[in-house]
Amino acid sequence: MMRRALRLLPALVLLLSVAACQQDFDSQYAETEKKIQAAEGKIDAQMAKEAKREPGAHVKSH
């Protein structure tokens, strides 16, 4: 019984490591998605502001 448990230990450690990496990936993905959505909001607001300007108005370049 003890030998069987020792043979399963590396597999268990590997599974736990993979689970931890998946959580890290998921949290990084969620954080990146939030940043992208925030940037999209800023771009949308800027585009809406530009759309309201008069057609012949001077455009500032950055």
Secondary structure, DSSP 8 states (H G I E B T S, - for coil): -HHHHHHHHHHHHHHHHHHHHHHHHHHHHHHHHHHHHHHHHHHHHHHHHHHHS-TT------
